[in-house]
Amino acid sequence: MKINKHYLELENSYLFKTVAKKAADYKNEHPEADIIKMGIGDVTLPLPECAVKAMGEAVSEMGKKETFHGYPESFGEDFLLSAIKSHYEKIGVKVDTDEIVATSGAKEDVANILDIFSDDVTVLIPDPVYPVYLDTNIMAGHKVIFSEANGENGFLPMPDGSKKADIIYLCSPNNPTGAAYDYDSLKKWVDFALATGAVIFYDAAYEMFITDDSPRSIFLIPGAERCAIEFCSFSKTAGFTGVRCGYTVIKKELTSDGVRLLDLWKRRQSTKFNGVSYIVSRGAAAVFSDEGEKEIRENIAYYRENTKMMTEAFSSLGFTYYGGKNSPYVWLSCPFGMKSWEFFDFLLEKCNVIATPGEGFGSCGDGYIRLSGFGTHEKTREAMERIKRVCSDYTLK
């Protein structure tokens, strides 16, 4: 028996599993500790009422012979695809329903999409960035190169003529840094991809958090239809982390050697995925109704209030940070000359607060930590009070 030896090239543990284990070990040793979790970007508000109602009605349908639904459509139920199309139209993007593929989530999609590409590809990944990009390409045996993001470029790396790749990953607003490309910067990436024949994997999972005029879809950039694939999710948009639903958009104009990548992706999905369940599809479609969008905007505003608390606290301490504007994350430069895991331990032991070490998102992330705004107001406020109290005393020493 032969195994995929590329798995042996991975880190021993996925970043967020390592963080969770460290937190659990500390709790076991200090059962009295009131630990506040600001590491993993899981939501805390319940699902929008419209989605709950729609899924409840769908469950009732499934319990009656005359309205029962069996296998879902492989690429998405018509009513869900129409709702997604309507959402795109509201932000100025024209997309056909047959260019949308409903899925179980963006995390799965950015990994599974690799199935339709050759093993012999070079992939350009930002550093730091969501670790799934790197890990899944290591698993596939791809050659990986990096575009460095740092404070000097605002954690928004731009095309470098010396680094050419077949696949380019972009995440905007970025996870973990919260940085978002403006129109002109994103256009440079599209122009670069068109000139070099690359395909951009554009992760727009946090597009609903954008508050300025940063593009909420890469398809707002002319030419992107010929070089980009967009991945979106209901997880952070509507709190579907425990429900699972996302969608991928590939325009018909995107081809390679005369073959439409949309057709390959649909062939892959129809073979390896049975489609989003009818119940989940009803809930997801309700999210993009007028009432649904009102409800999710209220939830997102709640999380934005958390990031405001965080940035105000760090500003009062004189700490350097990024994000917190177009993103639910704050990317904090570790104070006191500490490294990522060192400051992680400091926060855990001194403040009983869990963050995510920036080093886990790439070598350029060392010296930073990511804090999530997806908690409750009460927990976020308490965490910031603890950090201000402990760090102020530490500075005085």
Phi, psi and chi 1 to 4 in degrees:
 res  aa     phi    psi   chi1   chi2   chi3   chi4
   1 MET       -  134.7  179.5 -179.2   67.4      -
   2 LYS  -114.7  138.6  -66.4 -176.8  178.9 -179.3
   3 ILE  -104.1  167.1   62.4  171.2      -      -
   4 ASN   -78.9  101.5 -178.4  -13.0      -      -
   5 LYS   -69.1  -13.1  -66.6 -175.1  177.6 -179.8
   6 HIS   -65.2  -25.0  -64.3  -57.5      -      -
   7 TYR   -64.2  -27.1  -85.0   69.2      -      -
   8 LEU   -73.5  -12.5  -56.2  180.0      -      -
   9 GLU   -86.9   -7.6  -59.7  167.9   14.9      -
  10 LEU   -78.2  159.6  -64.2  166.0      -      -
  11 GLU   -60.1  154.8  -65.2  -69.8  -26.0      -
  12 ASN   -61.7  -28.9  -70.7  -27.3      -      -
  13 SER  -142.1  144.6  176.0      -      -      -
  14 TYR   -63.8  139.4 -176.6   53.2      -      -
  15 LEU   -45.2  -52.6  169.3   63.2      -      -
  16 PHE   -71.9  -24.2  -60.8  108.4      -      -
  17 LYS   -70.5  -37.6  -66.2  -64.1 -176.4 -176.4
  18 THR   -64.4  -44.3  -58.2      -      -      -
  19 VAL   -61.1  -45.3  169.9      -      -      -
  20 ALA   -62.6  -38.9      -      -      -      -
  21 LYS   -67.7  -42.6 -175.2  178.3 -173.4  -54.1
  22 LYS   -61.2  -41.2  -80.6  179.9  168.2  -74.7
  23 ALA   -65.5  -42.1      -      -      -      -
  24 ALA   -65.4  -41.7      -      -      -      -
  25 ASP   -61.9  -41.5  -69.8  -14.0      -      -
  26 TYR   -65.2  -42.1 -177.1   84.6      -      -
  27 LYS   -63.4  -37.9 -177.7   65.7  174.8  177.2
  28 ASN   -63.6  -36.4  -72.3  -25.4      -      -
  29 GLU   -80.2  -24.8  -65.2  173.0    5.5      -
  30 HIS  -132.8   71.3  -54.6   85.6      -      -
  31 PRO   -61.1  -20.2   20.7  -32.5      -      -
  32 GLU   -80.3  -11.1   76.3  -71.3   -9.1      -
  33 ALA   -68.7  133.3      -      -      -      -
  34 ASP   -94.8   90.3  177.6   18.6      -      -
  35 ILE   -85.0  131.9  -64.7  177.6      -      -
  36 ILE  -106.4  122.2  -61.2  176.4      -      -
  37 LYS   -92.5  116.0  -62.0  179.4 -179.7 -179.7
  38 MET  -127.8   25.8  -57.2 -176.1   74.2      -
  39 GLY   -93.9  -79.7      -      -      -      -
  40 ILE   -65.8  137.8  -65.2  176.5      -      -
  41 GLY   -82.0   53.5      -      -      -      -
  42 ASP   -90.9  145.8 -160.9    0.9      -      -
  43 VAL   -79.8  162.3  -64.9      -      -      -
  44 THR  -123.6  -20.8   51.5      -      -      -
  45 LEU   -77.3  148.5  -66.4  176.8      -      -
  46 PRO   -68.9  168.0   24.6  -34.3      -      -
  47 LEU   -60.1  150.5  -65.0  172.9      -      -
  48 PRO   -56.5  143.1  -22.6   32.7      -      -
  49 GLU   -57.3  -38.0  -71.0 -176.4   14.2      -
  50 CYS   -62.1  -37.8   64.4      -      -      -
  51 ALA   -70.1  -41.5      -      -      -      -
  52 VAL   -61.6  -45.1  173.3      -      -      -
  53 LYS   -62.1  -45.5  179.8 -179.0  177.7 -178.4
  54 ALA   -63.8  -40.8      -      -      -      -
  55 MET   -70.5  -35.4  -73.1 -168.8  -75.0      -
  56 GLY   -62.7  -42.8      -      -      -      -
  57 GLU   -64.8  -36.5  -68.2  172.8   -9.4      -
  58 ALA   -67.1  -37.8      -      -      -      -
  59 VAL   -61.2  -42.6  169.4      -      -      -
  60 SER   -61.6  -40.6  -64.5      -      -      -
  61 GLU   -59.8  -40.4  -71.8 -178.2   49.4      -
  62 MET   -68.2  -16.2  -63.9  -66.4  -81.6      -
  63 GLY   -93.3    5.6      -      -      -      -
  64 LYS  -122.8  137.0  -59.7  174.7 -177.2  177.2
  65 LYS   -58.1  -41.8 -177.2  176.8 -179.3  179.8
  66 GLU   -74.7  -17.1   59.6  -88.1   21.0      -
  67 THR  -121.7    9.4   54.0      -      -      -
  68 PHE   -65.1  144.2  173.5   76.6      -      -
  69 HIS  -121.9  132.1  -65.2  -95.0      -      -
  70 GLY   -91.0 -134.0      -      -      -      -
  71 TYR   -55.2  136.1  -76.7  120.7      -      -
  72 PRO   -76.6  170.1   28.7  -34.6      -      -
  73 GLU   -67.2  136.0  -66.2  -67.0  -28.7      -
  74 SER   -59.0  -35.8  -64.2      -      -      -
  75 PHE  -103.5    1.7  -47.8  131.4      -      -
  76 GLY   121.9  141.3      -      -      -      -
  77 GLU   -65.3  146.2  -57.3  -70.7   -7.0      -
  78 ASP   -55.4  -41.4  -71.4  -17.3      -      -
  79 PHE   -67.1  -31.2   58.1   82.4      -      -
  80 LEU   -73.6  -44.4  174.3   55.5      -      -
  81 LEU   -62.1  -37.9  -58.7 -179.2      -      -
  82 SER   -65.8  -38.6  -65.5      -      -      -
  83 ALA   -65.8  -40.5      -      -      -      -
  84 ILE   -66.6  -42.3  -64.3  169.8      -      -
  85 LYS   -57.9  -43.3  175.7 -176.8  177.6  179.4
  86 SER   -62.3  -39.6  175.1      -      -      -
  87 HIS   -61.2  -42.9  174.3   66.7      -      -
  88 TYR   -63.9  -40.7  -91.5  101.7      -      -
  89 GLU   -60.6  -34.7  -71.2  173.7  -13.9      -
  90 LYS   -66.6  -23.9  -68.2  175.1 -177.2  176.9
  91 ILE  -103.6    9.8   62.4  174.7      -      -
  92 GLY    91.0   20.1      -      -      -      -
  93 VAL  -114.6  128.8  174.4      -      -      -
  94 LYS   -93.7  124.1 -178.5 -179.6  178.8 -179.0
  95 VAL  -143.2  140.3   58.7      -      -      -
  96 ASP   -85.2  149.7  -65.1  -27.0      -      -
  97 THR   -61.3  -30.0   53.9      -      -      -
  98 ASP   -81.0    4.7   61.0   -6.0      -      -
  99 GLU  -101.5    1.9  -65.3  174.4  -39.0      -
 100 ILE  -109.9  134.4  -54.7  166.4      -      -
 101 VAL  -123.4  114.2  177.7      -      -      -
 102 ALA   -75.4  140.6      -      -      -      -
 103 THR  -140.5 -175.3   67.2      -      -      -
 104 SER   -88.4   -2.7   57.6      -      -      -
 105 GLY   151.4  156.4      -      -      -      -
 106 ALA   -67.5  -34.0      -      -      -      -
 107 LYS   -59.0  -46.1  177.7  178.8 -178.8  178.3
 108 GLU   -65.0  -39.2  -65.3   91.6  -41.0      -
 109 ASP   -66.5  -43.7  -67.2   -8.7      -      -
 110 VAL   -67.1  -18.3  -64.8      -      -      -
 111 ALA   -89.5  -49.0      -      -      -      -
 112 ASN   -67.4  -28.1  -67.4  -24.4      -      -
 113 ILE   -61.7  -22.0 -164.1   75.1      -      -
 114 LEU   -64.2  -20.4  -64.3  174.4      -      -
 115 ASP   -58.8  -29.2  -77.6    1.0      -      -
 116 ILE   -90.0    3.0   71.1  172.1      -      -
 117 PHE  -111.8  157.9  -68.7   88.6      -      -
 118 SER   -63.3  155.7  166.7      -      -      -
 119 ASP   -68.8  -25.6  -65.2  -24.3      -      -
 120 ASP   -95.0   68.3 -176.7   24.2      -      -
 121 VAL  -129.5  156.5  -63.0      -      -      -
 122 THR  -108.8  134.3  -61.4      -      -      -
 123 VAL  -119.4  131.9 -179.8      -      -      -
 124 LEU  -104.0  120.4  179.0   63.9      -      -
 125 ILE  -124.1  133.7  -62.6  176.6      -      -
 126 PRO   -65.3  150.7  -16.3   29.4      -      -
 127 ASP  -131.8  113.3  178.6    1.7      -      -
 128 PRO   -88.7  159.3   32.5  -36.3      -      -
 129 VAL  -166.3  171.6   81.8      -      -      -
 130 TYR   -47.8  121.6 -171.5   37.9      -      -
 131 PRO   -64.5  -18.5   18.8  -30.7      -      -
 132 VAL   -60.4  -34.8  169.0      -      -      -
 133 TYR   -57.4  -50.4  -56.9  168.0      -      -
 134 LEU   -69.2  -49.5  175.4   59.9      -      -
 135 ASP   -59.8  -42.6  -73.0   -2.2      -      -
 136 THR   -69.7  -29.9   53.4      -      -      -
 137 ASN   -76.9  -31.1  -83.1  -77.3      -      -
 138 ILE   -64.7  -43.9  -70.0  174.8      -      -
 139 MET   -57.8  -35.5  -68.3  172.8  179.1      -
 140 ALA   -83.9   -6.2      -      -      -      -
 141 GLY    77.2   21.6      -      -      -      -
 142 HIS   -79.9  153.8  -66.1  159.9      -      -
 143 LYS   -78.7  127.9  178.1 -177.6  178.2 -179.2
 144 VAL  -116.9  130.2  177.5      -      -      -
 145 ILE  -122.9  163.9   58.3  177.1      -      -
 146 PHE  -124.4  147.8  -62.3   95.5      -      -
 147 SER  -108.5  120.3   54.2      -      -      -
 148 GLU   -79.3  129.5  -64.6 -175.6    0.9      -
 149 ALA  -111.1  136.4      -      -      -      -
 150 ASN  -156.5 -179.1   49.3   52.0      -      -
 151 GLY   -62.0  -30.6      -      -      -      -
 152 GLU   -67.1  -36.0  -66.8 -179.2    3.6      -
 153 ASN  -103.5   17.3   57.9   27.1      -      -
 154 GLY    65.1   23.5      -      -      -      -
 155 PHE    59.3   31.9  -71.8   95.5      -      -
 156 LEU  -131.3   80.9  -67.8  168.6      -      -
 157 PRO   -62.7  148.0   23.7  -33.3      -      -
 158 MET  -112.4  166.4  -64.0  -56.0  -64.2      -
 159 PRO   -57.3  140.7  -23.7   33.6      -      -
 160 ASP  -123.7  116.5  179.7  -12.6      -      -
 161 GLY   -56.9  -21.2      -      -      -      -
 162 SER   -83.3   -9.7   66.4      -      -      -
 163 LYS  -118.7   99.9  -65.4 -178.7  178.0 -179.7
 164 LYS  -112.3  141.5  -64.2 -177.9  179.6  179.7
 165 ALA  -144.4  163.9      -      -      -      -
 166 ASP   -82.0  -32.9  -57.0  -69.3      -      -
 167 ILE  -128.9  134.3  -63.3  170.2      -      -
 168 ILE  -122.7  123.6  -60.6  169.1      -      -
 169 TYR   -93.5  129.0  -80.1   83.2      -      -
 170 LEU  -129.7  139.8  -63.2  179.1      -      -
 171 CYS  -130.6  115.0  179.9      -      -      -
 172 SER  -147.0  122.2 -179.3      -      -      -
 173 PRO   -58.7  144.1  -25.4   36.1      -      -
 174 ASN   -79.9  141.7 -178.0  -88.0      -      -
 175 ASN  -110.8  111.1  176.8   14.6      -      -
 176 PRO  -108.0   -9.1   37.4  -37.9      -      -
 177 THR   -81.3  -19.8   69.1      -      -      -
 178 GLY    81.1   -1.7      -      -      -      -
 179 ALA   -73.6  144.7      -      -      -      -
 180 ALA  -128.8  135.8      -      -      -      -
 181 TYR   -72.4  139.1  -77.2  105.8      -      -
 182 ASP   -85.4  177.0   60.8   21.6      -      -
 183 TYR   -58.8  -49.2 -175.9   94.5      -      -
 184 ASP   -63.9  -40.5  -69.3  -21.3      -      -
 185 SER   -67.4  -41.2  -63.3      -      -      -
 186 LEU   -68.4  -34.1 -167.4   53.8      -      -
 187 LYS   -62.8  -35.2 -175.0  177.2 -174.8  -56.9
 188 LYS   -63.8  -36.5  -70.0  178.3 -179.3  177.6
 189 TRP   -68.7  -40.9  -85.7  110.8      -      -
 190 VAL   -63.5  -45.3  169.3      -      -      -
 191 ASP   -61.9  -39.4  -68.5  -16.1      -      -
 192 PHE   -64.2  -44.3  178.3   75.2      -      -
 193 ALA   -64.3  -41.5      -      -      -      -
 194 LEU   -64.2  -38.0  -70.2  171.1      -      -
 195 ALA   -72.6  -29.3      -      -      -      -
 196 THR  -104.4   -5.5   59.0      -      -      -
 197 GLY    79.0   19.2      -      -      -      -
 198 ALA   -86.6  161.7      -      -      -      -
 199 VAL  -111.4  130.6  174.5      -      -      -
 200 ILE   -92.5  126.1  -64.5  173.7      -      -
 201 PHE   -93.1  107.8  -73.6    3.3      -      -
 202 TYR  -105.5  109.4 -168.3   74.4      -      -
 203 ASP   -90.3  107.8 -172.3  -16.6      -      -
 204 ALA  -109.9   34.0      -      -      -      -
 205 ALA   -60.3  -24.2      -      -      -      -
 206 TYR  -110.1   20.8  -60.3   93.8      -      -
 207 GLU   -61.0  -28.2   56.5   94.8    3.8      -
 208 MET   -72.0  -12.1  -73.3  -68.3  -70.2      -
 209 PHE   -88.5   -5.9  -76.2   84.3      -      -
 210 ILE   -68.2  130.0  -69.3  176.7      -      -
 211 THR  -111.8  -15.3   57.8      -      -      -
 212 ASP  -106.5 -157.0   57.0   23.3      -      -
 213 ASP   -93.7   19.4   57.9   -2.1      -      -
 214 SER   -62.2  140.7  -60.7      -      -      -
 215 PRO   -63.0  135.5   15.7  -24.5      -      -
 216 ARG   -92.2   -3.5  -72.2  171.8   54.8 -174.8
 217 SER  -149.8  142.4  167.8      -      -      -
 218 ILE   -68.2  -19.8 -163.3  169.6      -      -
 219 PHE   -76.2    1.1  -65.2  119.3      -      -
 220 LEU   -79.2  -10.2  -71.9  165.6      -      -
 221 ILE   -96.5  124.9  -49.4  -60.4      -      -
 222 PRO   -57.8  134.3  -24.3   34.4      -      -
 223 GLY    95.0  -16.3      -      -      -      -
 224 ALA   -63.5  -27.4      -      -      -      -
 225 GLU   -62.9  -19.4   68.9  -80.9   -1.9      -
 226 ARG  -100.0    0.6  -66.7 -177.0  -77.4  117.5
 227 CYS  -146.4    2.7   68.7      -      -      -
 228 ALA  -129.6  150.2      -      -      -      -
 229 ILE  -122.7  129.9  -61.5  173.5      -      -
 230 GLU  -109.5  136.0 -175.7  158.0  -75.9      -
 231 PHE  -116.8  131.1  -55.0   91.6      -      -
 232 CYS  -134.0  163.8  -63.2      -      -      -
 233 SER  -144.7  149.4  170.1      -      -      -
 234 PHE   -91.7   -2.9  -74.2   91.0      -      -
 235 SER   -62.2  -55.2  -71.5      -      -      -
 236 LYS   -90.0  -26.7  -52.0  -56.4  164.1   55.5
 237 THR   -65.0  -44.2  -65.9      -      -      -
 238 ALA  -132.3   14.9      -      -      -      -
 239 GLY    73.4   27.8      -      -      -      -
 240 PHE   -87.1   24.6  -87.5   42.0      -      -
 241 THR   -59.0  -34.2   53.5      -      -      -
 242 GLY   -97.5    3.1      -      -      -      -
 243 VAL  -108.4  -42.5  177.8      -      -      -
 244 ARG    77.0  106.3  -54.2  -52.5  -58.8  152.8
 245 CYS  -165.0  139.5 -170.4      -      -      -
 246 GLY  -153.5 -172.3      -      -      -      -
 247 TYR  -159.1  149.3   50.5   97.5      -      -
 248 THR  -118.1  138.4  -58.9      -      -      -
 249 VAL  -119.2  122.8  178.3      -      -      -
 250 ILE  -129.3  120.1  -53.6  178.7      -      -
 251 LYS   -76.0  150.7  -57.2  -70.6  -75.2 -177.0
 252 LYS   -62.7  -24.2  -61.2 -177.5 -175.0   75.3
 253 GLU   -71.0  -15.6  -66.9   89.3  -22.3      -
 254 LEU   -80.0  109.9 -179.6   54.8      -      -
 255 THR  -133.3  162.4   63.5      -      -      -
 256 SER  -142.8  121.8  177.1      -      -      -
 257 ASP    53.2   38.7  -65.3  -32.2      -      -
 258 GLY    79.4    2.5      -      -      -      -
 259 VAL  -103.9  131.2  178.0      -      -      -
 260 ARG   -77.9  126.6  -63.8 -164.2  -47.7 -170.0
 261 LEU   -65.4  -27.5  -90.3   61.5      -      -
 262 LEU   -59.9  -41.3  173.6   62.7      -      -
 263 ASP   -66.4  -38.4  -65.1  -21.7      -      -
 264 LEU   -67.3  -41.8  -62.4 -177.0      -      -
 265 TRP   -63.9  -41.1  178.1 -125.8      -      -
 266 LYS   -66.9  -36.2  -74.0 -173.3  170.9 -178.6
 267 ARG   -65.8  -40.7 -176.1   66.2  178.7   86.9
 268 ARG   -62.9  -47.9 -172.9  -91.2  173.7 -155.2
 269 GLN   -65.0  -41.3  -70.0  -62.6   88.7      -
 270 SER   -66.6  -22.8   61.4      -      -      -
 271 THR   -87.7  -39.8  -58.9      -      -      -
 272 LYS  -109.7   -1.0  -65.6 -171.4  176.2 -176.1
 273 PHE  -142.9  134.9 -178.4   59.7      -      -
 274 ASN   -92.1    3.9  -96.4  -21.7      -      -
 275 GLY    97.9  161.1      -      -      -      -
 276 VAL   -74.5  134.0  179.1      -      -      -
 277 SER   -58.8  153.3   77.0      -      -      -
 278 TYR   -58.6  -42.0  176.6   74.6      -      -
 279 ILE   -63.0  -48.7  -64.1  169.4      -      -
 280 VAL   -64.7  -38.8  170.8      -      -      -
 281 SER   -61.2  -40.5  -65.4      -      -      -
 282 ARG   -63.1  -42.1  -80.3  -63.4 -178.8 -169.3
 283 GLY   -65.3  -41.7      -      -      -      -
 284 ALA   -65.9  -41.4      -      -      -      -
 285 ALA   -62.4  -38.0      -      -      -      -
 286 ALA   -64.3  -28.9      -      -      -      -
 287 VAL   -58.9  -36.5  166.2      -      -      -
 288 PHE   -94.9   13.3  -74.6  150.4      -      -
 289 SER   -75.5  168.3   66.1      -      -      -
 290 ASP   -59.4  -44.1  -70.2  -19.0      -      -
 291 GLU   -67.4  -39.2  179.8   59.5   29.2      -
 292 GLY   -62.4  -45.3      -      -      -      -
 293 GLU   -64.5  -33.3  -66.4 -147.7   -3.0      -
 294 LYS   -64.0  -43.3  177.3  177.6  178.4  -66.8
 295 GLU   -67.6  -43.0  -69.0  177.0   13.9      -
 296 ILE   -70.9  -30.2   61.8  175.3      -      -
 297 ARG   -66.5  -35.3  -71.5 -173.7 -175.0  -78.7
 298 GLU   -64.8  -41.4  -70.1  172.4   -6.6      -
 299 ASN   -65.6  -43.1  -73.9   -1.1      -      -
 300 ILE   -64.4  -37.8  -70.7  171.7      -      -
 301 ALA   -62.0  -35.4      -      -      -      -
 302 TYR   -61.8  -46.4 -179.0   95.3      -      -
 303 TYR   -68.4  -33.5  -65.2  133.0      -      -
 304 ARG   -63.0  -34.3  -76.6 -156.9 -172.0  101.2
 305 GLU   -62.8  -34.6 -174.8   62.1   29.0      -
 306 ASN   -64.9  -45.9  -74.0  -21.5      -      -
 307 THR   -65.4  -30.6   59.2      -      -      -
 308 LYS   -64.3  -43.3 -178.4 -179.1  178.4 -177.8
 309 MET   -57.9  -42.0  -72.0 -173.7 -142.0      -
 310 MET   -66.3  -49.3  -66.5  155.7   63.6      -
 311 THR   -66.5  -34.6   56.6      -      -      -
 312 GLU   -66.0  -39.1  -72.7  178.0  -12.4      -
 313 ALA   -65.3  -44.6      -      -      -      -
 314 PHE   -69.8  -34.1  -62.1  142.8      -      -
 315 SER   -64.4  -40.1  -67.4      -      -      -
 316 SER   -64.8  -27.0   71.2      -      -      -
 317 LEU   -88.4   -8.2  -69.5  166.0      -      -
 318 GLY    78.1   21.1      -      -      -      -
 319 PHE   -83.8  150.7  -68.5  170.7      -      -
 320 THR   -90.3  133.7  -60.4      -      -      -
 321 TYR  -148.8  164.0   62.8   84.6      -      -
 322 TYR  -132.3  166.8  -58.5   83.7      -      -
 323 GLY    76.4 -163.6      -      -      -      -
 324 GLY    81.4   -1.0      -      -      -      -
 325 LYS  -107.8  -62.8  176.9 -176.4  177.0 -177.0
 326 ASN   -99.6   19.2  -69.0  -39.4      -      -
 327 SER  -151.0  153.2  164.7      -      -      -
 328 PRO   -81.6    3.2   31.1  -36.3      -      -
 329 TYR  -113.1  148.7  -57.6  120.0      -      -
 330 VAL  -117.2  128.5  174.9      -      -      -
 331 TRP  -103.6  103.6 -175.7 -117.7      -      -
 332 LEU  -101.2  129.5  177.8   67.1      -      -
 333 SER   -73.7  122.3  177.6      -      -      -
 334 CYS   -61.0  126.9  -61.6      -      -      -
 335 PRO   -79.2  174.1   30.8  -35.3      -      -
 336 PHE    63.2   21.5  -41.8  128.6      -      -
 337 GLY    70.8   17.7      -      -      -      -
 338 MET   -83.3  155.2  -66.3 -174.4 -176.7      -
 339 LYS   -87.5  173.3  -64.4  -68.0 -172.3  179.3
 340 SER   -57.7  -56.6  -67.0      -      -      -
 341 TRP   -69.9  -28.4  -76.9  104.0      -      -
 342 GLU   -64.8  -45.0 -175.8 -178.8    4.9      -
 343 PHE   -73.2  -30.2 -167.3   57.1      -      -
 344 PHE   -57.4  -48.9  169.7   89.1      -      -
 345 ASP   -63.9  -37.8  -69.2  -24.5      -      -
 346 PHE   -60.6  -48.7  176.3   89.5      -      -
 347 LEU   -65.1  -40.0  -71.9  179.3      -      -
 348 LEU   -66.4  -46.6  178.3   58.2      -      -
 349 GLU   -79.0  -39.4  -64.6  167.2    8.0      -
 350 LYS   -89.9  -30.6  -56.1  -66.0 -175.6 -177.9
 351 CYS  -117.5   -9.1  -53.1      -      -      -
 352 ASN    54.5   41.5  -68.7  163.7      -      -
 353 VAL  -119.6  133.5  171.6      -      -      -
 354 ILE  -102.9  126.0  -61.9  173.1      -      -
 355 ALA  -118.5 -175.1      -      -      -      -
 356 THR  -116.5  121.2  -54.1      -      -      -
 357 PRO   -62.0  130.6  -21.6   33.9      -      -
 358 GLY   -62.4  -28.2      -      -      -      -
 359 GLU   -59.2  -29.0 -176.2 -178.6   -5.9      -
 360 GLY   -68.3  -13.7      -      -      -      -
 361 PHE   -97.9    1.4  -63.6   97.4      -      -
 362 GLY   138.4  160.7      -      -      -      -
 363 SER   -60.9  -31.6   60.1      -      -      -
 364 CYS   -72.3   -9.9  -69.0      -      -      -
 365 GLY   -87.7   -6.9      -      -      -      -
 366 ASP   -65.3  136.7 -165.1   13.9      -      -
 367 GLY    95.5    4.1      -      -      -      -
 368 TYR  -132.7  160.5  -65.9   86.3      -      -
 369 ILE  -135.2  154.1   59.6  166.0      -      -
 370 ARG  -107.9  131.9 -170.8 -164.2   75.9  173.2
 371 LEU  -117.9  137.0  -65.6  105.7      -      -
 372 SER   -93.4  141.4  167.2      -      -      -
 373 GLY   -95.7   15.9      -      -      -      -
 374 PHE   -88.6   10.1  -77.0  119.1      -      -
 375 GLY   -83.0 -168.7      -      -      -      -
 376 THR   -86.2  161.3   65.9      -      -      -
 377 HIS   -59.1  -42.8  -75.0  -15.7      -      -
 378 GLU   -63.4  -46.7  -64.5   74.2   20.8      -
 379 LYS   -68.5  -39.5  -69.0  -67.4 -174.0 -179.3
 380 THR   -64.3  -44.1  -58.0      -      -      -
 381 ARG   -62.0  -44.1 -172.7  175.8  -64.1  109.0
 382 GLU   -63.8  -42.2  171.9   63.1   22.2      -
 383 ALA   -61.6  -43.2      -      -      -      -
 384 MET   -66.4  -36.9  -67.8  -55.5  104.8      -
 385 GLU   -63.2  -42.0  -70.8  -59.8  -37.9      -
 386 ARG   -63.3  -46.1  -67.5 -178.4 -168.6  177.3
 387 ILE   -64.1  -43.8  -69.1  173.4      -      -
 388 LYS   -62.2  -43.0  -74.3 -165.6  -67.6 -176.0
 389 ARG   -64.9  -47.9 -177.8  171.5   59.3 -109.0
 390 VAL   -70.4  -44.4  169.0      -      -      -
 391 CYS   -71.5  -31.5  -71.9      -      -      -
 392 SER   -65.2  -44.6  -65.9      -      -      -
 393 ASP   -64.6  -37.5  -68.0  -17.0      -      -
 394 TYR   -65.1  -40.2 -167.0   87.1      -      -
 395 THR   -64.5  -38.7  -59.2      -      -      -
 396 LEU   -63.6  -31.0  -67.8  173.6      -      -
 397 LYS   -69.9      -  -65.8  177.4 -177.4  178.5
